[in-house]
Amino acid sequence: AGGQVSLFRGGDRHGEVMHHQPEALKAIQRRVKNSFDPDNIFNPGRLYSWL
């Protein structure tokens, strides 16, 4: 149904957790995060290094 999953088992957890996102979705996610967390204090870079 178009879903995705990531599993880390004893591997490198410093890479991207989620899959690559198109630029349009990145822009939406940035706007949503900025509206809820304008000071960027809640888990910066946890899901994406760029978020």
A tleap script that builds the chain and sets N, CA, C and O, in Angstrom:
source leaprc.protein.ff14SB
mol = sequence {
  NALA GLY GLY GLN VAL SER LEU PHE ARG GLY
  GLY ASP ARG HIE GLY GLU VAL MET HIE HIE
  GLN PRO GLU ALA LEU LYS ALA ILE GLN ARG
  ARG VAL LYS ASN SER PHE ASP PRO ASP ASN
  ILE PHE ASN PRO GLY ARG LEU TYR SER TRP
  CLEU
}
set mol.1.N position { 0.817 -1.189 0.000 }
set mol.1.CA position { 0.000 0.000 0.000 }
set mol.1.C position { 0.858 1.249 0.000 }
set mol.1.O position { 0.367 2.323 0.346 }
set mol.2.N position { 2.135 1.146 -0.380 }
set mol.2.CA position { 2.985 2.325 -0.462 }
set mol.2.C position { 3.681 2.689 0.829 }
set mol.2.O position { 4.237 3.782 0.936 }
set mol.3.N position { 3.668 1.802 1.820 }
set mol.3.CA position { 4.317 2.102 3.096 }
set mol.3.C position { 5.819 1.882 3.039 }
set mol.3.O position { 6.364 1.482 2.010 }
set mol.4.N position { 6.475 2.146 4.149 }
set mol.4.CA position { 7.915 1.937 4.235 }
set mol.4.C position { 8.285 1.586 5.665 }
set mol.4.O position { 7.544 1.898 6.597 }
set mol.5.N position { 9.427 0.938 5.838 }
set mol.5.CA position { 9.890 0.555 7.157 }
set mol.5.C position { 11.411 0.540 7.157 }
set mol.5.O position { 12.037 0.289 6.127 }
set mol.6.N position { 12.003 0.809 8.314 }
set mol.6.CA position { 13.452 0.734 8.481 }
set mol.6.C position { 13.745 -0.117 9.706 }
set mol.6.O position { 13.078 0.014 10.733 }
set mol.7.N position { 14.739 -0.987 9.599 }
set mol.7.CA position { 15.135 -1.830 10.709 }
set mol.7.C position { 16.641 -1.716 10.888 }
set mol.7.O position { 17.399 -1.897 9.935 }
set mol.8.N position { 17.075 -1.417 12.107 }
set mol.8.CA position { 18.486 -1.363 12.433 }
set mol.8.C position { 18.766 -2.482 13.413 }
set mol.8.O position { 18.172 -2.534 14.491 }
set mol.9.N position { 19.654 -3.367 13.050 }
set mol.9.CA position { 20.017 -4.457 13.947 }
set mol.9.C position { 21.541 -4.526 13.990 }
set mol.9.O position { 22.167 -5.132 13.121 }
set mol.10.N position { 22.127 -3.906 15.000 }
set mol.10.CA position { 23.570 -3.950 15.170 }
set mol.10.C position { 24.345 -3.239 14.079 }
set mol.10.O position { 25.546 -3.464 13.927 }
set mol.11.N position { 23.685 -2.395 13.327 }
set mol.11.CA position { 24.343 -1.710 12.217 }
set mol.11.C position { 24.604 -0.249 12.503 }
set mol.11.O position { 24.486 0.208 13.640 }
set mol.12.N position { 24.950 0.459 11.486 }
set mol.12.CA position { 25.235 1.889 11.581 }
set mol.12.C position { 23.927 2.657 11.698 }
set mol.12.O position { 23.115 2.650 10.773 }
set mol.13.N position { 23.725 3.307 12.809 }
set mol.13.CA position { 22.498 4.083 13.019 }
set mol.13.C position { 22.688 5.565 12.730 }
set mol.13.O position { 21.830 6.380 13.070 }
set mol.14.N position { 23.792 5.915 12.114 }
set mol.14.CA position { 24.057 7.322 11.825 }
set mol.14.C position { 23.563 7.737 10.447 }
set mol.14.O position { 23.604 8.922 10.115 }
set mol.15.N position { 23.103 6.803 9.650 }
set mol.15.CA position { 22.571 7.132 8.330 }
set mol.15.C position { 21.152 7.667 8.442 }
set mol.15.O position { 20.618 7.820 9.541 }
set mol.16.N position { 20.559 7.945 7.313 }
set mol.16.CA position { 19.171 8.411 7.297 }
set mol.16.C position { 18.261 7.299 7.798 }
set mol.16.O position { 18.426 6.140 7.416 }
set mol.17.N position { 17.310 7.643 8.643 }
set mol.17.CA position { 16.377 6.660 9.190 }
set mol.17.C position { 15.264 6.397 8.185 }
set mol.17.O position { 14.893 5.246 7.951 }
set mol.18.N position { 14.747 7.428 7.609 }
set mol.18.CA position { 13.641 7.299 6.658 }
set mol.18.C position { 14.182 7.305 5.231 }
set mol.18.O position { 15.339 7.653 4.995 }
set mol.19.N position { 13.345 6.923 4.302 }
set mol.19.CA position { 13.724 6.857 2.901 }
set mol.19.C position { 13.785 8.253 2.282 }
set mol.19.O position { 13.251 9.217 2.831 }
set mol.20.N position { 14.438 8.336 1.144 }
set mol.20.CA position { 14.580 9.596 0.419 }
set mol.20.C position { 13.209 10.200 0.115 }
set mol.20.O position { 12.271 9.485 -0.238 }
set mol.21.N position { 13.104 11.513 0.253 }
set mol.21.CA position { 11.856 12.220 -0.018 }
set mol.21.C position { 12.053 13.191 -1.172 }
set mol.21.O position { 13.104 13.826 -1.267 }
set mol.22.N position { 11.070 13.318 -2.047 }
set mol.22.CA position { 11.131 14.325 -3.110 }
set mol.22.C position { 11.154 15.738 -2.499 }
set mol.22.O position { 10.698 15.943 -1.374 }
set mol.23.N position { 11.677 16.683 -3.239 }
set mol.23.CA position { 11.806 18.064 -2.745 }
set mol.23.C position { 10.474 18.649 -2.288 }
set mol.23.O position { 10.434 19.389 -1.305 }
set mol.24.N position { 9.388 18.330 -2.981 }
set mol.24.CA position { 8.077 18.870 -2.592 }
set mol.24.C position { 7.682 18.387 -1.191 }
set mol.24.O position { 7.169 19.167 -0.389 }
set mol.25.N position { 7.919 17.111 -0.897 }
set mol.25.CA position { 7.597 16.596 0.431 }
set mol.25.C position { 8.541 17.138 1.492 }
set mol.25.O position { 8.128 17.365 2.629 }
set mol.26.N position { 9.800 17.350 1.137 }
set mol.26.CA position { 10.749 17.959 2.080 }
set mol.26.C position { 10.270 19.346 2.489 }
set mol.26.O position { 10.326 19.710 3.663 }
set mol.27.N position { 9.804 20.106 1.522 }
set mol.27.CA position { 9.331 21.466 1.813 }
set mol.27.C position { 8.135 21.430 2.759 }
set mol.27.O position { 8.051 22.237 3.685 }
set mol.28.N position { 7.218 20.505 2.534 }
set mol.28.CA position { 6.049 20.383 3.409 }
set mol.28.C position { 6.485 19.983 4.813 }
set mol.28.O position { 6.018 20.563 5.793 }
set mol.29.N position { 7.371 19.004 4.921 }
set mol.29.CA position { 7.821 18.557 6.242 }
set mol.29.C position { 8.569 19.653 6.987 }
set mol.29.O position { 8.428 19.777 8.203 }
set mol.30.N position { 9.354 20.441 6.281 }
set mol.30.CA position { 10.047 21.571 6.927 }
set mol.30.C position { 9.046 22.581 7.471 }
set mol.30.O position { 9.204 23.077 8.586 }
set mol.31.N position { 8.011 22.886 6.683 }
set mol.31.CA position { 7.004 23.858 7.132 }
set mol.31.C position { 6.241 23.338 8.349 }
set mol.31.O position { 5.978 24.096 9.283 }
set mol.32.N position { 5.886 22.058 8.345 }
set mol.32.CA position { 5.161 21.484 9.486 }
set mol.32.C position { 6.044 21.518 10.731 }
set mol.32.O position { 5.601 21.941 11.799 }
set mol.33.N position { 7.300 21.069 10.591 }
set mol.33.CA position { 8.202 21.067 11.746 }
set mol.33.C position { 8.428 22.491 12.253 }
set mol.33.O position { 8.405 22.721 13.462 }
set mol.34.N position { 8.642 23.439 11.361 }
set mol.34.CA position { 8.858 24.828 11.775 }
set mol.34.C position { 7.638 25.413 12.473 }
set mol.34.O position { 7.781 26.263 13.352 }
set mol.35.N position { 6.448 24.973 12.099 }
set mol.35.CA position { 5.251 25.514 12.755 }
set mol.35.C position { 5.098 24.963 14.176 }
set mol.35.O position { 4.623 25.674 15.062 }
set mol.36.N position { 5.494 23.709 14.404 }
set mol.36.CA position { 5.387 23.115 15.733 }
set mol.36.C position { 6.631 23.327 16.586 }
set mol.36.O position { 6.549 23.320 17.815 }
set mol.37.N position { 7.782 23.517 15.943 }
set mol.37.CA position { 9.057 23.617 16.661 }
set mol.37.C position { 9.921 24.718 16.026 }
set mol.37.O position { 10.947 24.416 15.416 }
set mol.38.N position { 9.524 25.968 16.159 }
set mol.38.CA position { 10.243 27.053 15.486 }
set mol.38.C position { 11.689 27.224 15.968 }
set mol.38.O position { 12.523 27.746 15.228 }
set mol.39.N position { 11.995 26.795 17.189 }
set mol.39.CA position { 13.358 26.926 17.704 }
set mol.39.C position { 14.212 25.691 17.448 }
set mol.39.O position { 15.381 25.647 17.833 }
set mol.40.N position { 13.623 24.683 16.793 }
set mol.40.CA position { 14.333 23.454 16.403 }
set mol.40.C position { 15.002 22.773 17.600 }
set mol.40.O position { 16.178 22.415 17.549 }
set mol.41.N position { 14.226 22.603 18.680 }
set mol.41.CA position { 14.804 21.974 19.878 }
set mol.41.C position { 14.371 20.520 20.061 }
set mol.41.O position { 14.981 19.794 20.845 }
set mol.42.N position { 13.333 20.085 19.355 }
set mol.42.CA position { 12.831 18.718 19.518 }
set mol.42.C position { 13.465 17.784 18.494 }
set mol.42.O position { 13.106 17.809 17.317 }
set mol.43.N position { 14.405 16.965 18.944 }
set mol.43.CA position { 15.041 15.920 18.136 }
set mol.43.C position { 15.523 16.397 16.765 }
set mol.43.O position { 15.127 15.826 15.749 }
set mol.44.N position { 16.358 17.418 16.712 }
set mol.44.CA position { 16.852 17.858 15.401 }
set mol.44.C position { 17.650 16.742 14.727 }
set mol.44.O position { 18.532 16.137 15.338 }
set mol.45.N position { 17.329 16.482 13.466 }
set mol.45.CA position { 18.041 15.477 12.700 }
set mol.45.C position { 17.697 14.036 13.021 }
set mol.45.O position { 18.370 13.127 12.537 }
set mol.46.N position { 16.683 13.802 13.813 }
set mol.46.CA position { 16.373 12.420 14.208 }
set mol.46.C position { 15.867 11.571 13.048 }
set mol.46.O position { 16.366 10.469 12.824 }
set mol.47.N position { 14.890 12.070 12.315 }
set mol.47.CA position { 14.382 11.312 11.180 }
set mol.47.C position { 15.190 11.563 9.910 }
set mol.47.O position { 15.517 10.629 9.177 }
set mol.48.N position { 15.503 12.809 9.662 }
set mol.48.CA position { 16.281 13.204 8.487 }
set mol.48.C position { 17.388 14.142 8.941 }
set mol.48.O position { 17.180 14.959 9.837 }
set mol.49.N position { 18.535 14.035 8.346 }
set mol.49.CA position { 19.629 14.946 8.717 }
set mol.49.C position { 19.297 16.385 8.371 }
set mol.49.O position { 19.799 17.307 9.014 }
set mol.50.N position { 18.466 16.589 7.375 }
set mol.50.CA position { 18.119 17.936 6.912 }
set mol.50.C position { 16.922 18.523 7.667 }
set mol.50.O position { 16.548 19.668 7.412 }
set mol.51.N position { 16.323 17.784 8.573 }
set mol.51.CA position { 15.112 18.282 9.259 }
set mol.51.C position { 15.404 18.547 10.736 }
set mol.51.O position { 14.515 18.968 11.475 }
savepdb mol mol.pdb
quit
